């Protein structure tokens, strides 16, 4: 079954297309949009609906080009068939620059549509589009409250989104004492608990209404800090699965307690960042956390973050010896930079030593080994699909 996304702001033309597509075997319209979506919404829909093909109305050529260019840039080779009332050379040239190979003009109920869809199907069979990989989850677990875990989680998430251009989600999972809503001044957006409560009917539209935003970073905060007696862990799994389909990086700021809720998130995590500071009590509790996570079988994904490191203080090796695992990243003690970020409701600026250390951590979260393949150049007429000359129906491109 070829899962198809249809975008047409022309109501009558959209309905005509849906009726025509219904006659083509093994094709399903998984979503029909009457407006051109933003980049984030487009990618959210393509990923969550697992679309294989886009049929795009070029009634508004500029906005249609913007949609097509997103797929050409982020999902090269994703098949797009454009539709519209004009096939002038000027329109063809505009579409060529954003990777369009197939364009159809009315009427759409003849063999031309079926032929264009079949060509797209064959292209996918011979050259499958590289699917966007599911996001990795990175958990930030404090050895004890007050070691600066939220500062690091928030600033690393913002750096991933803002400085590295990664589609990033931040989850505040400290349901009794989460501070991210305050730190980023999110206002009355929905919480992680709200998302879990609506997991049964959560789709891309409801998700986009729920999430809070700080610049390019998307956030689900902890809510009213009055957690329910029990969290629906099956609902949590559905929320995490939906999130992994939409983002490149997910950061989870956990409470210091290792309860069933936090454990469920850590079991889904690629890396668990255990955050401590170089004082006796935090190091003692860090060692206890390492032992507990080892008992849970999670020690293979543990990494130690040493916060508020001071010149002349404990060495990284001394800290590692004390807690039982090596130090992965260190962060200098910069009270002024942290206090400024709190006052400004923003992450720690990367123009400070602390900000540089956090940016280095953010770089380690980036997916690796993914690059956009270069497309071979084509002559203008080779770029487009031109129906066979012996077709009795009106050609998709008329010369």
Beta strands, then each sheet from edge to edge (+ up, - down):
strand 1: 2-7
strand 2: 27-33
strand 3: 53-57
strand 4: 79-83
strand 5: 102-104
strand 6: 136-142
strand 7: 168-173
strand 8: 212-214
strand 9: 217-220
strand 10: 249-254
strand 11: 271-277
strand 12: 302-309
strand 13: 327-332
sheet 1: 2+ 1+ 3+ 4+ 5+
sheet 2: 8+ 9- 7- 10- 6- 11- 12- 13-
end
